[in-house]
Amino acid sequence: MHRAPEVRDWLGCHGHRFHLCPLPKYSPEYNAVEPLWHYVRIQATHNRYYATEREFVIHLDGTLRKMTREPSRFQGYLNPFL
């Protein structure tokens, strides 16, 4: 559960609308974006050197744009969470 006072206050008012499930502090297997970040890391950053920040941004942007142009290709990454 969240420990921040602001979150606890909010849950005190609105928590009845949700079914909260306790998760481990670090649980990437329960986070739908983790497989997508893994793909981005392998495609854009893993074992690569970029001489400039601009070169890095261009390559990263290209990887992310490819994902938006071909969403069906990445559906399988999200299926376990749907």
C-alpha positions as MATLAB code, in Angstrom:
seq = 'MHRAPEVRDWLGCHGHRFHLCPLPKYSPEYNAVEPLWHYVRIQATHNRYYATEREFVIHLDGTLRKMTREPSRFQGYLNPFL';
ca = [
       0.000    0.000    0.000;
       1.032    3.559   -0.498;
       2.451    5.219    2.549;
       2.377    8.847    1.441;
      -0.043   10.893    3.583;
      -1.590   12.496    0.483;
      -2.381    9.095   -1.002;
      -3.781    7.773    2.258;
      -5.988   10.875    2.606;
      -7.254   10.471   -0.953;
      -7.945    6.774   -0.408;
      -9.793    7.667    2.784;
     -12.242    9.671    0.670;
     -12.328    7.611   -2.528;
     -10.938    4.194   -1.628;
     -14.398    2.629   -1.432;
     -14.538    2.848   -5.255;
     -11.537    0.555   -5.711;
     -10.433   -2.919   -4.840;
      -6.825   -2.485   -3.784;
      -4.432   -5.394   -4.110;
      -1.201   -5.326   -2.173;
       1.815   -5.813   -4.431;
       5.485   -6.232   -3.683;
       7.478   -2.992   -3.658;
       9.107   -3.890   -6.970;
       6.892   -5.985   -9.204;
       7.574   -5.437  -12.918;
       5.575   -8.552  -13.794;
       2.447   -6.659  -12.666;
       3.295   -3.483  -14.588;
       2.034   -3.449  -18.176;
       4.576   -0.914  -19.382;
       7.629   -2.973  -18.345;
       7.650   -5.237  -21.452;
       7.383   -2.141  -23.649;
      10.260   -0.427  -21.831;
      12.275   -3.606  -22.278;
      11.659   -3.466  -26.036;
      12.656    0.219  -26.153;
      15.799   -0.462  -24.169;
      16.872   -3.315  -26.447;
      16.101   -1.353  -29.619;
      17.373    2.068  -28.627;
      19.813    1.966  -25.737;
      21.175   -1.497  -24.975;
      24.874   -1.820  -25.745;
      24.916    1.389  -27.801;
      26.959    4.536  -27.588;
      25.673    7.859  -28.816;
      28.264   10.587  -29.269;
      25.712   13.320  -28.633;
      22.470   13.749  -26.782;
      20.835   14.707  -30.070;
      21.885   11.404  -31.646;
      20.418    9.534  -28.672;
      17.141   11.459  -28.836;
      16.815   10.872  -32.582;
      17.279    7.117  -32.173;
      14.977    6.901  -29.164;
      12.332    8.986  -30.934;
      12.535    6.691  -33.956;
      11.969    3.638  -31.777;
       8.962    5.202  -30.055;
       7.488    6.384  -33.382;
       7.829    2.880  -34.782;
       5.764    1.638  -31.845;
       3.002    4.152  -32.560;
       2.955    3.314  -36.293;
       2.665   -0.429  -35.665;
       0.538   -0.821  -32.514;
      -0.643   -4.313  -33.461;
       2.964   -5.487  -33.328;
       3.075   -4.635  -29.631;
      -0.361   -5.908  -28.639;
       1.191   -9.179  -27.515;
       3.245   -7.325  -24.915;
       0.032   -6.055  -23.320;
      -2.232   -9.087  -23.700;
      -1.336  -10.574  -20.302;
      -2.625   -7.383  -18.675;
      -5.938   -7.129  -20.529;
];
